[in-house]
Amino acid sequence: MATITIPRNLIKNDDLVVIPRREYEKMKSQMIPTHYLTGRAAGGLDKLVKNGLKEYKARKTESLESFLKRDYPRLYKKYAG
């Protein structure tokens, strides 16, 4: 078995993980991409989430089932019916 030396600056804070390349490629292919919003887009999304949480706490939201039944009856029949 080969011995390697890893510089200390790579392993500070226990941030080093060693896995086989095949496993890494498999994990990488299954990952969901992350998108970061900034500026207006981030502010708008924050506002939508805040309002949605307020409505949820005030019990002003409806179930997915009733929404599908009313607006998308085909989907309701296919997945919930």
PyMOL commands that place a pseudoatom at each C-alpha (Angstrom):
pseudoatom trace, name=CA, resn=MET, resi=1, chain=A, elem=C, hetatm=0, pos=[0.000, 0.000, 0.000]
pseudoatom trace, name=CA, resn=ALA, resi=2, chain=A, elem=C, hetatm=0, pos=[1.319, 3.447, -0.947]
pseudoatom trace, name=CA, resn=THR, resi=3, chain=A, elem=C, hetatm=0, pos=[1.854, 6.117, 1.691]
pseudoatom trace, name=CA, resn=ILE, resi=4, chain=A, elem=C, hetatm=0, pos=[0.981, 9.732, 1.015]
pseudoatom trace, name=CA, resn=THR, resi=5, chain=A, elem=C, hetatm=0, pos=[1.606, 12.898, 2.975]
pseudoatom trace, name=CA, resn=ILE, resi=6, chain=A, elem=C, hetatm=0, pos=[-1.221, 15.419, 3.219]
pseudoatom trace, name=CA, resn=PRO, resi=7, chain=A, elem=C, hetatm=0, pos=[-0.315, 19.028, 4.050]
pseudoatom trace, name=CA, resn=ARG, resi=8, chain=A, elem=C, hetatm=0, pos=[-1.715, 20.259, 7.369]
pseudoatom trace, name=CA, resn=ASN, resi=9, chain=A, elem=C, hetatm=0, pos=[-3.455, 23.234, 5.734]
pseudoatom trace, name=CA, resn=LEU, resi=10, chain=A, elem=C, hetatm=0, pos=[-5.723, 20.767, 3.869]
pseudoatom trace, name=CA, resn=ILE, resi=11, chain=A, elem=C, hetatm=0, pos=[-6.783, 18.901, 6.979]
pseudoatom trace, name=CA, resn=LYS, resi=12, chain=A, elem=C, hetatm=0, pos=[-7.377, 21.743, 9.442]
pseudoatom trace, name=CA, resn=ASN, resi=13, chain=A, elem=C, hetatm=0, pos=[-10.893, 21.695, 10.947]
pseudoatom trace, name=CA, resn=ASP, resi=14, chain=A, elem=C, hetatm=0, pos=[-11.332, 18.016, 9.961]
pseudoatom trace, name=CA, resn=ASP, resi=15, chain=A, elem=C, hetatm=0, pos=[-12.460, 18.948, 6.409]
pseudoatom trace, name=CA, resn=LEU, resi=16, chain=A, elem=C, hetatm=0, pos=[-10.711, 16.125, 4.564]
pseudoatom trace, name=CA, resn=VAL, resi=17, chain=A, elem=C, hetatm=0, pos=[-12.528, 13.065, 3.229]
pseudoatom trace, name=CA, resn=VAL, resi=18, chain=A, elem=C, hetatm=0, pos=[-10.892, 10.340, 1.137]
pseudoatom trace, name=CA, resn=ILE, resi=19, chain=A, elem=C, hetatm=0, pos=[-13.135, 8.166, -1.037]
pseudoatom trace, name=CA, resn=PRO, resi=20, chain=A, elem=C, hetatm=0, pos=[-12.592, 6.173, -4.217]
pseudoatom trace, name=CA, resn=ARG, resi=21, chain=A, elem=C, hetatm=0, pos=[-12.962, 8.170, -7.450]
pseudoatom trace, name=CA, resn=ARG, resi=22, chain=A, elem=C, hetatm=0, pos=[-15.835, 6.002, -8.730]
pseudoatom trace, name=CA, resn=GLU, resi=23, chain=A, elem=C, hetatm=0, pos=[-17.809, 6.639, -5.567]
pseudoatom trace, name=CA, resn=TYR, resi=24, chain=A, elem=C, hetatm=0, pos=[-17.102, 10.375, -5.847]
pseudoatom trace, name=CA, resn=GLU, resi=25, chain=A, elem=C, hetatm=0, pos=[-18.294, 10.462, -9.478]
pseudoatom trace, name=CA, resn=LYS, resi=26, chain=A, elem=C, hetatm=0, pos=[-21.454, 8.546, -8.549]
pseudoatom trace, name=CA, resn=MET, resi=27, chain=A, elem=C, hetatm=0, pos=[-22.221, 10.939, -5.689]
pseudoatom trace, name=CA, resn=LYS, resi=28, chain=A, elem=C, hetatm=0, pos=[-21.513, 13.945, -7.901]
pseudoatom trace, name=CA, resn=SER, resi=29, chain=A, elem=C, hetatm=0, pos=[-23.911, 12.722, -10.595]
pseudoatom trace, name=CA, resn=GLN, resi=30, chain=A, elem=C, hetatm=0, pos=[-26.706, 12.331, -8.044]
pseudoatom trace, name=CA, resn=MET, resi=31, chain=A, elem=C, hetatm=0, pos=[-26.338, 15.777, -6.503]
pseudoatom trace, name=CA, resn=ILE, resi=32, chain=A, elem=C, hetatm=0, pos=[-28.961, 18.434, -7.016]
pseudoatom trace, name=CA, resn=PRO, resi=33, chain=A, elem=C, hetatm=0, pos=[-27.484, 21.743, -8.179]
pseudoatom trace, name=CA, resn=THR, resi=34, chain=A, elem=C, hetatm=0, pos=[-27.559, 24.618, -5.704]
pseudoatom trace, name=CA, resn=HIS, resi=35, chain=A, elem=C, hetatm=0, pos=[-28.612, 28.061, -6.850]
pseudoatom trace, name=CA, resn=TYR, resi=36, chain=A, elem=C, hetatm=0, pos=[-27.978, 31.199, -4.828]
pseudoatom trace, name=CA, resn=LEU, resi=37, chain=A, elem=C, hetatm=0, pos=[-30.163, 34.257, -5.269]
pseudoatom trace, name=CA, resn=THR, resi=38, chain=A, elem=C, hetatm=0, pos=[-28.959, 37.792, -4.630]
pseudoatom trace, name=CA, resn=GLY, resi=39, chain=A, elem=C, hetatm=0, pos=[-30.438, 41.253, -4.813]
pseudoatom trace, name=CA, resn=ARG, resi=40, chain=A, elem=C, hetatm=0, pos=[-34.038, 41.691, -5.900]
pseudoatom trace, name=CA, resn=ALA, resi=41, chain=A, elem=C, hetatm=0, pos=[-34.599, 38.002, -6.609]
pseudoatom trace, name=CA, resn=ALA, resi=42, chain=A, elem=C, hetatm=0, pos=[-33.533, 37.020, -3.080]
pseudoatom trace, name=CA, resn=GLY, resi=43, chain=A, elem=C, hetatm=0, pos=[-35.612, 39.786, -1.506]
pseudoatom trace, name=CA, resn=GLY, resi=44, chain=A, elem=C, hetatm=0, pos=[-38.681, 38.806, -3.501]
pseudoatom trace, name=CA, resn=LEU, resi=45, chain=A, elem=C, hetatm=0, pos=[-38.364, 35.167, -2.543]
pseudoatom trace, name=CA, resn=ASP, resi=46, chain=A, elem=C, hetatm=0, pos=[-37.856, 36.061, 1.119]
pseudoatom trace, name=CA, resn=LYS, resi=47, chain=A, elem=C, hetatm=0, pos=[-41.043, 38.125, 0.995]
pseudoatom trace, name=CA, resn=LEU, resi=48, chain=A, elem=C, hetatm=0, pos=[-43.023, 35.271, -0.587]
pseudoatom trace, name=CA, resn=VAL, resi=49, chain=A, elem=C, hetatm=0, pos=[-41.795, 32.812, 2.044]
pseudoatom trace, name=CA, resn=LYS, resi=50, chain=A, elem=C, hetatm=0, pos=[-42.578, 35.208, 4.900]
pseudoatom trace, name=CA, resn=ASN, resi=51, chain=A, elem=C, hetatm=0, pos=[-46.110, 35.807, 3.595]
pseudoatom trace, name=CA, resn=GLY, resi=52, chain=A, elem=C, hetatm=0, pos=[-46.638, 32.090, 3.035]
pseudoatom trace, name=CA, resn=LEU, resi=53, chain=A, elem=C, hetatm=0, pos=[-45.602, 31.285, 6.590]
pseudoatom trace, name=CA, resn=LYS, resi=54, chain=A, elem=C, hetatm=0, pos=[-47.987, 33.945, 7.931]
pseudoatom trace, name=CA, resn=GLU, resi=55, chain=A, elem=C, hetatm=0, pos=[-50.856, 32.467, 5.918]
pseudoatom trace, name=CA, resn=TYR, resi=56, chain=A, elem=C, hetatm=0, pos=[-49.970, 28.957, 7.076]
pseudoatom trace, name=CA, resn=LYS, resi=57, chain=A, elem=C, hetatm=0, pos=[-49.941, 30.007, 10.740]
pseudoatom trace, name=CA, resn=ALA, resi=58, chain=A, elem=C, hetatm=0, pos=[-53.286, 31.792, 10.262]
pseudoatom trace, name=CA, resn=ARG, resi=59, chain=A, elem=C, hetatm=0, pos=[-54.666, 28.581, 8.655]
pseudoatom trace, name=CA, resn=LYS, resi=60, chain=A, elem=C, hetatm=0, pos=[-55.444, 30.385, 5.393]
pseudoatom trace, name=CA, resn=THR, resi=61, chain=A, elem=C, hetatm=0, pos=[-53.819, 27.742, 3.207]
pseudoatom trace, name=CA, resn=GLU, resi=62, chain=A, elem=C, hetatm=0, pos=[-55.439, 24.788, 1.499]
pseudoatom trace, name=CA, resn=SER, resi=63, chain=A, elem=C, hetatm=0, pos=[-54.317, 21.226, 1.096]
pseudoatom trace, name=CA, resn=LEU, resi=64, chain=A, elem=C, hetatm=0, pos=[-52.615, 20.037, -2.064]
pseudoatom trace, name=CA, resn=GLU, resi=65, chain=A, elem=C, hetatm=0, pos=[-55.426, 17.549, -2.526]
pseudoatom trace, name=CA, resn=SER, resi=66, chain=A, elem=C, hetatm=0, pos=[-58.158, 20.210, -2.630]
pseudoatom trace, name=CA, resn=PHE, resi=67, chain=A, elem=C, hetatm=0, pos=[-56.041, 22.434, -4.885]
pseudoatom trace, name=CA, resn=LEU, resi=68, chain=A, elem=C, hetatm=0, pos=[-55.514, 19.615, -7.383]
pseudoatom trace, name=CA, resn=LYS, resi=69, chain=A, elem=C, hetatm=0, pos=[-59.150, 18.576, -7.220]
pseudoatom trace, name=CA, resn=ARG, resi=70, chain=A, elem=C, hetatm=0, pos=[-60.292, 22.128, -8.019]
pseudoatom trace, name=CA, resn=ASP, resi=71, chain=A, elem=C, hetatm=0, pos=[-57.678, 23.375, -10.515]
pseudoatom trace, name=CA, resn=TYR, resi=72, chain=A, elem=C, hetatm=0, pos=[-56.122, 20.217, -11.980]
pseudoatom trace, name=CA, resn=PRO, resi=73, chain=A, elem=C, hetatm=0, pos=[-58.676, 17.391, -11.889]
pseudoatom trace, name=CA, resn=ARG, resi=74, chain=A, elem=C, hetatm=0, pos=[-56.667, 15.256, -14.323]
pseudoatom trace, name=CA, resn=LEU, resi=75, chain=A, elem=C, hetatm=0, pos=[-53.636, 15.313, -12.033]
pseudoatom trace, name=CA, resn=TYR, resi=76, chain=A, elem=C, hetatm=0, pos=[-55.834, 14.649, -9.037]
pseudoatom trace, name=CA, resn=LYS, resi=77, chain=A, elem=C, hetatm=0, pos=[-57.310, 11.570, -10.679]
pseudoatom trace, name=CA, resn=LYS, resi=78, chain=A, elem=C, hetatm=0, pos=[-53.900, 10.349, -11.791]
pseudoatom trace, name=CA, resn=TYR, resi=79, chain=A, elem=C, hetatm=0, pos=[-52.022, 10.776, -8.499]
pseudoatom trace, name=CA, resn=ALA, resi=80, chain=A, elem=C, hetatm=0, pos=[-54.500, 11.125, -5.646]
pseudoatom trace, name=CA, resn=GLY, resi=81, chain=A, elem=C, hetatm=0, pos=[-57.677, 9.522, -6.947]
for i in range(1, 81): cmd.bond("trace and resi %d" % i, "trace and resi %d" % (i + 1))
show_as sticks, trace
zoom trace
